[in-house]
Amino acid sequence: MKTYLHLLVLLWFGITLNGYGQDQVLQEVQFSKSELLKHCQSLSSDGFQGRHTGTKGALKARKYIINQFHRQGLAPIKKDTYTQLFYFSERGVHYEGANVLGLIKGKTHPDHYVVISAHYDHLGVKDGQIYNGADDNASGLSALFSFAEYFKNNPPNNSVVLAAFDAEELGLRGSKYFVMNPIITFAKIKLNINLDMIGRSDKRELYVVGTRESEVLRQVVLSIKDTGKLHLKIGHDGGNWKDDWTLSSDHASFYKFHVPFLYFGVEDHADYHEPSDIYENIQPDFYYEAVKTVIKVFSKLDSSQF
């Protein structure tokens, strides 16, 4: 698996490790910090009732995402709709889920696709308490809107699908459905970048998983300089003592279909899957730096020669 994915990435980017300059200059990443925080605060407010799949709160979140994709000028990926409906049962309960998918066509390689994903569902309401899911995963979801904003002035070379997946908390159902029922030719998907819990870290650590499968991806990640505001760390990928996150979120669905991936996330904190995962516990400066860092990684990959 590791060798296969490594060769895939080498062939796609058409670069060698020696040919990739670590001092490659990129334009400063620019997007609105206030807008990023506003979206995270809104989506994790009580009005969304924890965004549990199949609930009114989830439907409200779905409409919110569609509105933002439309406002940012993203095209629907499926005919005239942004949504990809799917149905499943879990513990005797029948669900209707919906992925929300927006498309930015690449200016140089429109037939190559990068899927940038974040799940928008959370745990809903339990025993009268709302599980708002600010970090898990209003933080990752809101970052998709920052990507869309960034692309307005920095159109990507490769086509990008911004994918807000549903039902991650119920067994990665949305991403599994996406890869098993592709709207675009699956062989054209060259990379998945998945964001799940990127809004806070007392140690200012953002982990990236997936580089163990590709030395090219590893070198790109290592080329991102440590600014002191955030420490981008490679780990949680089965290659060290830390818990293995290779199958922990929606990137797993791509990994199982041999698509190279990078997963960005923080280590579990005391509010993980608790009602206390609220916006007030998001760390704005760290969160902003996390989104900037992910965009920098994407931009370096996107600017590589095929």
FIGUDO-701060 format. One line per field, with one value per residue: residue number from 0; residue in three letters; x negated, y negated, z negated of N, C-alpha, C in turn. Coordinates in steps of 0.02 Angstrom, whole numbers. Each point is the difference from the previous one (the first is absolute). Last residue first. Layout:
<rs>
pos = [NUM, ...]
code = [ALA, ...]
n_u = [X, ...]
n_v = [Y, ...]
n_w = [Z, ...]
ca_u = [X, ...]
ca_v = [Y, ...]
ca_w = [Z, ...]
c_u = [X, ...]
c_v = [Y, ...]
c_w = [Z, ...]
</rs>
This chain:
<rs>
pos = [305, 304, 303, 302, 301, 300, 299, 298, 297, 296, 295, 294, 293, 292, 291, 290, 289, 288, 287, 286, 285, 284, 283, 282, 281, 280, 279, 278, 277, 276, 275, 274, 273, 272, 271, 270, 269, 268, 267, 266, 265, 264, 263, 262, 261, 260, 259, 258, 257, 256, 255, 254, 253, 252, 251, 250, 249, 248, 247, 246, 245, 244, 243, 242, 241, 240, 239, 238, 237, 236, 235, 234, 233, 232, 231, 230, 229, 228, 227, 226, 225, 224, 223, 222, 221, 220, 219, 218, 217, 216, 215, 214, 213, 212, 211, 210, 209, 208, 207, 206, 205, 204, 203, 202, 201, 200, 199, 198, 197, 196, 195, 194, 193, 192, 191, 190, 189, 188, 187, 186, 185, 184, 183, 182, 181, 180, 179, 178, 177, 176, 175, 174, 173, 172, 171, 170, 169, 168, 167, 166, 165, 164, 163, 162, 161, 160, 159, 158, 157, 156, 155, 154, 153, 152, 151, 150, 149, 148, 147, 146, 145, 144, 143, 142, 141, 140, 139, 138, 137, 136, 135, 134, 133, 132, 131, 130, 129, 128, 127, 126, 125, 124, 123, 122, 121, 120, 119, 118, 117, 116, 115, 114, 113, 112, 111, 110, 109, 108, 107, 106, 105, 104, 103, 102, 101, 100, 99, 98, 97, 96, 95, 94, 93, 92, 91, 90, 89, 88, 87, 86, 85, 84, 83, 82, 81, 80, 79, 78, 77, 76, 75, 74, 73, 72, 71, 70, 69, 68, 67, 66, 65, 64, 63, 62, 61, 60, 59, 58, 57, 56, 55, 54, 53, 52, 51, 50, 49, 48, 47, 46, 45, 44, 43, 42, 41, 40, 39, 38, 37, 36, 35, 34, 33, 32, 31, 30, 29, 28, 27, 26, 25, 24, 23, 22, 21, 20, 19, 18, 17, 16, 15, 14, 13, 12, 11, 10, 9, 8, 7, 6, 5, 4, 3, 2, 1, 0]
code = [PHE, GLN, SER, SER, ASP, LEU, LYS, SER, PHE, VAL, LYS, ILE, VAL, THR, LYS, VAL, ALA, GLU, TYR, TYR, PHE, ASP, PRO, GLN, ILE, ASN, GLU, TYR, ILE, ASP, SER, PRO, GLU, HIS, TYR, ASP, ALA, HIS, ASP, GLU, VAL, GLY, PHE, TYR, LEU, PHE, PRO, VAL, HIS, PHE, LYS, TYR, PHE, SER, ALA, HIS, ASP, SER, SER, LEU, THR, TRP, ASP, ASP, LYS, TRP, ASN, GLY, GLY, ASP, HIS, GLY, ILE, LYS, LEU, HIS, LEU, LYS, GLY, THR, ASP, LYS, ILE, SER, LEU, VAL, VAL, GLN, ARG, LEU, VAL, GLU, SER, GLU, ARG, THR, GLY, VAL, VAL, TYR, LEU, GLU, ARG, LYS, ASP, SER, ARG, GLY, ILE, MET, ASP, LEU, ASN, ILE, ASN, LEU, LYS, ILE, LYS, ALA, PHE, THR, ILE, ILE, PRO, ASN, MET, VAL, PHE, TYR, LYS, SER, GLY, ARG, LEU, GLY, LEU, GLU, GLU, ALA, ASP, PHE, ALA, ALA, LEU, VAL, VAL, SER, ASN, ASN, PRO, PRO, ASN, ASN, LYS, PHE, TYR, GLU, ALA, PHE, SER, PHE, LEU, ALA, SER, LEU, GLY, SER, ALA, ASN, ASP, ASP, ALA, GLY, ASN, TYR, ILE, GLN, GLY, ASP, LYS, VAL, GLY, LEU, HIS, ASP, TYR, HIS, ALA, SER, ILE, VAL, VAL, TYR, HIS, ASP, PRO, HIS, THR, LYS, GLY, LYS, ILE, LEU, GLY, LEU, VAL, ASN, ALA, GLY, GLU, TYR, HIS, VAL, GLY, ARG, GLU, SER, PHE, TYR, PHE, LEU, GLN, THR, TYR, THR, ASP, LYS, LYS, ILE, PRO, ALA, LEU, GLY, GLN, ARG, HIS, PHE, GLN, ASN, ILE, ILE, TYR, LYS, ARG, ALA, LYS, LEU, ALA, GLY, LYS, THR, GLY, THR, HIS, ARG, GLY, GLN, PHE, GLY, ASP, SER, SER, LEU, SER, GLN, CYS, HIS, LYS, LEU, LEU, GLU, SER, LYS, SER, PHE, GLN, VAL, GLU, GLN, LEU, VAL, GLN, ASP, GLN, GLY, TYR, GLY, ASN, LEU, THR, ILE, GLY, PHE, TRP, LEU, LEU, VAL, LEU, LEU, HIS, LEU, TYR, THR, LYS, MET]
n_u = [-172, -41, 63, 139, 164, -81, -42, 187, 107, -85, 54, 209, 20, -68, 145, 163, -65, -23, 191, 62, -114, 68, 208, 104, 223, 179, 219, 174, 70, 18, 74, 148, -121, -166, -226, -121, -221, -179, -154, -154, -16, -11, 5, -79, -44, -42, 31, 114, 95, 193, 27, -44, 174, 147, -82, 10, 158, -56, -148, -189, -237, -123, -141, -147, -242, -242, -104, 57, 240, 117, -16, -174, -157, 35, -6, 46, 37, -55, -228, -84, -84, 3, 20, -67, 52, 184, -40, -106, 130, 123, -115, -42, 195, 137, -12, 107, 218, 105, -49, 48, -39, -32, -30, 65, 219, 208, 228, 141, 30, 143, 51, -34, -137, -74, -74, -57, 8, 217, 97, 94, 236, 196, 212, 169, 4, 31, -122, -115, 145, 101, -122, -12, 178, 16, -130, 59, 127, -75, -22, 180, 10, -159, -106, -190, -117, -171, -160, -198, -232, -146, 97, 57, 14, 133, 202, -27, 8, 207, 74, -93, 94, 189, -32, -39, 169, 37, -133, 58, 194, 53, -67, -89, 188, 214, 200, 174, 202, 193, 184, -14, -111, -26, -173, -209, -130, -72, -103, -257, -200, -204, -106, -111, -99, -58, -33, 46, -44, -229, -75, 141, 199, 241, 179, 235, 160, 189, 119, 149, 174, 192, 196, 84, 101, -32, -70, -238, -85, 31, 35, -26, -50, -54, -114, -10, -3, 128, 67, -154, -173, -180, 21, -125, -96, -23, 57, 221, 98, -61, 100, 218, 22, -36, 176, 172, -34, 33, 215, 75, -61, 130, 204, -40, -137, -254, -110, -66, 27, 151, 21, 20, -157, -251, -194, -24, -58, -224, -163, -8, -110, -235, -104, 2, -161, -217, -58, -185, -245, -284, -233, -164, -210, -249, -206, -188, -55, 0, -13, -104, -89, 153, 147, 220, 232, 233, 125, -121, -75, 157, 52, -150, 16, 164, -48, -138, 98, 130]
n_v = [-940, -203, -170, -137, 76, 63, -170, -100, 107, -38, -201, -19, 76, -146, -173, 53, 5, -204, -94, 88, -71, -200, 0, 184, 129, 42, -103, 103, 246, 245, 113, 193, 224, 125, -102, -158, 5, 46, 114, -47, -107, -31, 56, 169, 94, 192, 177, 219, 234, 104, -6, -219, -159, -5, -90, -233, -102, 55, 137, 159, -36, -57, 107, -44, -18, 49, 18, 21, -10, -213, -204, -197, -233, -277, -288, -228, -281, -221, -23, 51, 203, 105, 174, 189, 232, 101, 89, 207, 197, 84, 137, 225, 179, 131, -94, -209, -43, -152, -216, -196, -215, -159, -157, 32, 6, 10, -13, 1, 194, 234, 110, -1, 98, 50, 163, 72, 62, 56, 80, 222, 37, -130, -138, 6, 223, 188, 116, -163, -136, 94, 9, -194, -43, 128, 42, 52, -136, -227, -121, -111, -187, -192, -186, -95, -124, 23, -75, -4, -98, -179, -208, -260, -226, -184, 97, 180, -18, 29, 217, 111, -39, 122, 210, 16, 42, 222, 92, -56, 91, 230, 56, -182, -86, 120, 35, 123, -17, 98, 132, 239, 20, -94, -38, 71, -79, -91, -70, 64, -17, -14, -21, 112, -11, 67, -23, -64, -232, -140, -224, -149, 107, 3, 32, 73, 129, 145, 140, 224, 151, 203, 149, 233, 192, 193, 197, 32, -101, -33, -154, -164, -247, -229, -235, -279, -226, -58, 4, 175, 95, -116, -276, -233, -235, -229, -114, 7, 216, 144, -39, 82, 228, 67, -24, 159, 197, -6, 30, 219, 119, -32, 115, 261, 191, 22, -176, -226, -165, -190, -239, -214, -62, -52, 23, -88, -235, -63, 30, -159, -204, -9, -34, -217, -154, 6, -9, 28, 58, 75, -46, 81, 147, 136, 190, 137, 232, 145, 218, 175, 200, 177, 45, -2, 10, 48, 203, 201, 48, 84, 229, 152, 45, 150, 230, 93, 56, 199]
n_w = [661, -193, -212, -152, -161, -216, -153, -101, -187, -213, -104, -107, -219, -171, -73, -158, -225, -118, -100, -207, -195, -98, -125, -165, -129, -152, -2, 135, -74, -119, -201, -26, 81, 141, -14, -148, -107, 190, 222, 210, 244, 283, 291, 220, 268, 217, 242, 106, 14, -115, -234, -84, -5, -180, -204, -65, -155, -253, -137, 83, -15, -215, -229, -235, -104, 8, 247, 233, 55, 4, -153, 36, 68, -20, -29, -151, -52, -50, 65, 225, 180, 258, 213, 133, -48, 109, 212, 14, -27, 183, 148, -57, -73, -150, -218, -45, -103, -213, -185, -214, -179, -238, -204, -236, -86, 174, 192, 208, 170, 61, 207, 290, 242, 273, 225, 276, 235, 178, 202, 28, -30, 133, -63, -145, -171, -185, -163, -133, -134, -193, -198, -131, -150, -205, -221, -233, -154, -31, 203, 144, 190, 143, 178, 185, 231, 217, 223, 219, 91, -3, -150, -83, -137, -70, -75, -161, -241, -110, -40, -184, -207, -61, -98, -234, -160, -73, -174, -221, -104, -90, -203, -119, -99, -103, -164, -170, -198, -181, -96, 26, 216, 277, 213, 129, 231, 276, 211, 126, 191, 220, 270, 235, 265, 274, 293, 224, 68, 13, 21, -128, -169, -136, -205, -156, -214, -169, -228, -106, -154, -113, -144, -145, -200, -208, -124, -25, 202, 293, 246, 250, 157, 187, 82, 89, 102, 244, 240, 121, -130, -102, -46, -37, -117, -104, -217, -92, -4, -172, -210, -40, -51, -221, -155, -2, -121, -232, -83, -19, -192, -192, -22, 17, 82, -74, -169, -110, -198, -47, 88, -109, -177, 79, 154, 221, -1, -47, 166, 173, -42, 9, 209, 85, -75, 96, 267, 198, 146, 18, 137, 191, 67, 62, -47, -89, -9, 235, 170, 133, -97, -29, 215, 181, 104, -93, -4, -35, -217, -154, 7, -96, -230, -75, 7, -168, -208, -15]
ca_u = [22, 5, -50, -45, 36, 16, -63, -27, 36, -17, -69, 2, 28, -49, -53, 29, 10, -65, -17, 46, -23, -64, 3, -56, -43, -62, -41, -41, 37, -34, -44, 38, 33, 64, 15, 67, 50, -3, 62, 11, -34, 41, -22, 51, -28, 37, -43, -10, -68, 4, 19, -58, -44, 38, -6, -56, 23, 48, 40, 70, 9, 60, 2, 59, 64, 36, -30, -72, -20, 9, 65, 10, 16, -36, 27, -48, 30, 71, 5, 0, 31, -41, 38, -23, -60, 19, 39, -47, -39, 42, 13, -56, -31, 16, -33, -66, 2, -5, 18, -29, 45, -21, -6, -71, -39, -53, -29, 15, -60, -24, 45, -6, 56, -23, 49, -19, -71, -12, -24, -72, -39, -37, -52, 33, -32, 47, 30, -51, -32, 46, 4, -59, 2, 49, -28, -38, 37, 6, -66, 0, 49, 28, 25, 49, 8, 66, 9, 68, 40, -19, -45, 33, -53, -59, 25, -2, -69, -19, 38, -30, -62, 21, 16, -62, -7, 50, -20, -65, 13, -53, 18, -61, -35, -52, -6, -71, -21, -59, 15, 24, 5, 24, 69, 35, -27, 45, 39, 69, 12, 60, -14, 60, -17, 41, -30, 21, 70, 14, -51, -17, -70, -36, -40, -54, -10, -60, 6, -63, -13, -58, -16, -24, -10, 26, 72, 32, -49, 29, -30, 43, -11, 39, -2, 8, -61, 6, 19, 54, 48, -37, 23, 50, -15, -7, -71, -24, 29, -30, -69, 2, 20, -57, -52, 20, -6, -72, -17, 29, -43, -63, 11, 40, 71, 26, 2, -9, -50, 19, -11, 51, 56, 47, -2, 15, 69, 45, -8, 31, 72, 24, -13, 51, 65, 2, 26, 72, 45, 69, 29, 32, 71, 35, 49, 5, 30, -36, 48, 22, -55, -13, -44, -57, -53, -34, 46, 23, -56, -12, 56, -8, -58, 21, 49, -37, -42, 42]
ca_v = [69, 17, 46, -35, -21, 59, 29, -42, 10, 67, -2, -32, 49, 53, -26, -4, 69, 26, -37, 23, 66, -8, -34, -47, -5, 36, -38, -50, -59, -18, -58, -61, -22, 36, 43, -14, 18, -42, -6, 56, -6, -1, -50, -16, -35, -46, -33, -71, -14, 4, 69, 44, -9, 24, 73, 18, 13, -48, -33, 18, 13, -33, -2, 33, -33, 26, -19, 6, 69, 35, 33, 52, 63, 60, 52, 52, 67, -8, -9, -72, -11, -25, -54, -64, -22, -20, -62, -54, -13, -38, -65, -44, -33, 36, 65, -6, 19, 72, 20, 61, 26, 54, -30, 6, -35, 42, -16, -65, -40, -27, 22, -43, 3, -37, -24, -12, 11, -28, -69, 1, 6, 62, -9, -43, -62, -25, 58, 38, -41, -3, 66, 8, -46, 20, -28, 50, 63, 26, 25, 66, 14, 67, 2, 51, -12, 12, 13, -8, 61, 32, 57, 59, 48, -37, -55, 18, -3, -70, -29, 24, -39, -65, 8, -8, -71, -21, 23, -30, -65, -21, 62, 25, -58, 20, -50, 12, -8, -41, -71, -14, 59, -14, -20, 48, 12, 28, -52, 22, -9, 22, -29, -5, 6, -24, 27, 70, 6, 72, 34, -40, -18, 30, -52, 12, -57, 2, -63, -34, -41, -43, -31, -69, -15, -66, 1, 22, 9, 17, 56, 28, 72, 34, 70, 56, 9, 3, -66, -32, 49, 54, 66, 31, 69, 13, -2, -69, -41, 23, -25, -73, -13, 17, -50, -61, 14, -4, -71, -32, 20, -36, -67, -44, 13, 22, 74, 22, 53, 59, 58, 3, 43, -30, 35, 71, 10, -18, 50, 62, -9, 7, 68, 42, -13, 34, -38, 9, -52, 25, 4, -62, -4, -58, -24, -72, -15, -50, -43, -55, -47, -32, 40, -33, -1, -64, -57, -5, -19, -71, -40, -4, -42, -69, -17, -10, -59, -61]
ca_w = [15, 71, 25, 45, 60, 41, 22, 52, 63, 23, 25, 67, 46, 11, 43, 67, 25, 24, 60, 52, 22, 34, 65, -9, 60, -12, -47, 36, 21, 62, -10, 11, -61, -7, 58, 24, -51, -60, -39, -45, -64, -59, -49, -50, -57, -42, -49, 16, 25, 73, 16, -11, 59, 57, 3, 44, 69, 26, -51, 14, 71, 23, 73, 28, -9, -58, -63, 4, -7, 64, -5, -51, 33, -20, 42, 15, 7, -17, -72, -15, -66, -55, -31, 28, -35, -68, 6, 12, -60, -46, 31, -17, 57, 62, -4, 32, 70, 11, 68, 27, 51, 44, 67, 19, -51, -26, -65, -30, 12, -64, -53, -59, -46, -59, -49, -69, -12, -66, 8, 16, -62, 9, 51, 49, 21, 51, 32, 38, 52, 56, 30, 42, 57, 50, 63, 37, 3, -68, -20, -33, -53, -7, -69, -19, -71, -27, -71, -23, 5, 63, -1, 29, 13, 23, 42, 71, 25, 2, 55, 62, 8, 26, 71, 40, 14, 49, 66, 17, 30, 44, 34, 30, 28, 48, 54, 16, 69, 9, -6, -68, -42, -68, -12, -41, -67, -51, -33, -15, -71, -34, -67, -43, -71, -55, -62, -7, -22, 3, 40, 59, 5, 56, 31, 48, 44, 41, 37, 10, 60, -5, 63, 9, 71, 18, 9, -62, -53, -66, -35, -52, -10, -51, 18, -48, -38, -72, -26, 37, 25, 33, -23, 44, 16, 71, 17, -8, 53, 63, 3, 8, 69, 42, -13, 36, 71, 17, -4, 60, 56, -6, 25, -42, 6, 65, 7, 69, 4, -39, 43, 52, -20, -46, -64, 10, 21, -55, -52, 22, 1, -68, -23, 33, -32, -65, -56, -5, -24, -1, -67, -21, 13, -27, 49, -7, -65, -39, -34, 42, 8, -64, -41, -28, 49, -4, 7, 68, 42, -10, 25, 72, 13, -8, 52, 62, -6, 0]
c_u = [-50, 22, 12, -55, -47, 31, 11, -66, -33, 35, -21, -71, 2, 25, -50, -52, 28, 7, -66, -16, 42, -27, -66, -10, -54, -45, -67, -47, -48, 38, -42, -43, 41, 35, 62, 21, 71, 58, -13, 64, 14, -43, 47, -30, 57, -47, 40, -46, -10, -66, 8, 16, -60, -41, 36, -8, -56, 11, 52, 49, 72, 15, 66, 1, 57, 69, 44, -36, -75, -23, 16, 70, 7, 24, -41, 34, -55, 36, 72, 0, -4, 42, -38, 37, -25, -61, 20, 36, -47, -38, 43, 8, -55, -35, 11, -38, -68, 3, -16, 23, -34, 57, -25, -14, -74, -41, -55, -34, 3, -67, -32, 51, -14, 60, -36, 61, -20, -71, -11, -29, -75, -51, -38, -48, 39, -26, 51, 30, -49, -31, 46, -2, -59, -2, 47, -24, -36, 38, 4, -69, -16, 47, 38, 16, 59, -2, 74, 6, 71, 41, -17, -49, 30, -58, -58, 25, -3, -70, -17, 36, -38, -61, 21, 14, -63, -9, 47, -22, -65, 19, 71, 14, -65, -36, -55, -16, -75, -21, -60, 9, 20, 7, 15, 71, 50, -36, 48, 37, 71, 0, 64, -23, 64, -33, 37, -35, 24, 72, 16, -50, -16, -73, -41, -32, -63, -1, -67, 13, -70, -9, -58, 0, -16, -18, 31, 76, 37, -57, 37, -34, 41, -20, 35, -4, 2, -67, 7, 14, 59, 48, -37, 25, 56, -19, -13, -73, -28, 25, -35, -70, -1, 15, -60, -51, 18, -10, -73, -16, 25, -48, -64, 10, 45, 75, 35, 0, -7, -49, 7, -7, 52, 58, 46, -1, 18, 73, 47, -4, 36, 76, 30, -8, 55, 67, 2, 22, 73, 45, 73, 29, 26, 73, 42, 48, 7, 35, -36, 49, 21, -56, -13, -43, -63, -57, -36, 45, 22, -58, -15, 55, -10, -57, 20, 47, -36, -43]
c_v = [33, 73, 17, 45, -33, -20, 61, 27, -38, 14, 69, -2, -28, 51, 55, -27, -1, 70, 25, -34, 24, 66, -5, -37, -52, 5, 35, -37, -51, -57, -17, -63, -63, -14, 42, 42, -9, 19, -44, -13, 62, -9, 0, -46, -17, -36, -53, -31, -72, -23, 11, 72, 47, -5, 29, 75, 15, 13, -48, -39, 14, 14, -30, -10, 40, -29, 25, -21, 10, 72, 38, 27, 54, 60, 63, 55, 49, 67, -9, -14, -74, -10, -23, -60, -67, -26, -25, -67, -60, -19, -43, -69, -46, -30, 40, 66, -2, 13, 74, 11, 60, 20, 51, -31, 2, -40, 50, -16, -67, -37, -17, 21, -41, -5, -37, -20, -7, 18, -34, -70, -1, 8, 67, -17, -37, -66, -20, 60, 41, -38, 0, 69, 8, -45, 13, -23, 52, 67, 33, 29, 68, 4, 66, -5, 42, -16, 12, 22, -13, 62, 26, 59, 64, 45, -39, -56, 12, -9, -74, -32, 21, -46, -66, 10, -14, -73, -23, 21, -34, -64, -6, 60, 22, -58, 17, -42, 12, -2, -46, -75, -21, 66, -17, -20, 43, 3, 26, -55, 23, -18, 8, -27, -10, 12, -32, 36, 71, 12, 73, 35, -36, -25, 33, -65, 9, -61, -11, -65, -29, -39, -48, -20, -75, -14, -67, -7, 16, 13, 12, 60, 23, 74, 38, 68, 64, 11, 1, -69, -36, 49, 54, 64, 29, 70, 18, -7, -71, -42, 21, -29, -75, -16, 11, -55, -62, 11, -10, -74, -32, 16, -41, -68, -45, 14, 19, 76, 34, 59, 66, 58, 7, 47, -32, 40, 74, 14, -13, 54, 63, -7, 11, 73, 42, -9, 43, -33, 23, -53, 21, 10, -69, 2, -55, -30, -75, -14, -48, -46, -61, -52, -37, 50, -35, -5, -67, -60, -10, -24, -74, -42, -10, -48, -73, -23, -15, -63]
c_w = [48, 8, 73, 29, 51, 66, 44, 27, 57, 66, 27, 29, 71, 50, 18, 50, 71, 28, 30, 67, 58, 25, 36, 67, -14, 62, -15, -47, 30, 33, 61, -6, 16, -67, -15, 60, 24, -46, -62, -41, -42, -63, -59, -52, -47, -49, -39, -53, 25, 32, 76, 20, -5, 64, 60, 8, 49, 74, 25, -43, 18, 74, 23, 76, 32, -8, -57, -64, 1, -2, 65, 1, -54, 40, -10, 40, 19, 1, -23, -75, -17, -64, -63, -30, 25, -38, -69, 8, 10, -63, -46, 31, -22, 60, 64, -3, 35, 75, 8, 72, 32, 47, 51, 68, 15, -50, -18, -65, -38, 9, -67, -52, -63, -47, -55, -41, -73, -21, -68, 7, 13, -57, 5, 57, 53, 27, 53, 36, 41, 59, 61, 33, 46, 62, 59, 68, 43, -2, -68, -12, -32, -60, -8, -74, -23, -74, -15, -73, -25, 13, 69, 4, 30, 19, 30, 45, 75, 30, 8, 60, 62, 9, 31, 74, 40, 19, 54, 70, 20, 35, 30, 45, 34, 33, 51, 62, 6, 73, 9, -11, -70, -37, -73, -19, -38, -68, -53, -38, -14, -74, -40, -68, -39, -68, -59, -58, -10, -24, 11, 46, 63, 2, 54, 22, 41, 47, 36, 39, -3, 64, -12, 73, 8, 73, 18, 4, -64, -49, -66, -32, -60, -5, -56, 33, -43, -32, -76, -30, 32, 33, 38, -33, 44, 19, 73, 21, -3, 59, 64, 7, 14, 73, 46, -8, 41, 75, 19, 2, 65, 57, -3, 33, -42, -3, 65, 8, 67, 9, -37, 47, 54, -15, -52, -64, 2, 18, -58, -54, 21, -3, -70, -22, 30, -33, -64, -64, 3, -32, 4, -70, -21, 21, -31, 50, -10, -65, -46, -34, 40, 5, -65, -36, -25, 50, 1, 9, 73, 43, -6, 32, 75, 15, -5, 56, 66, 0]
</rs>
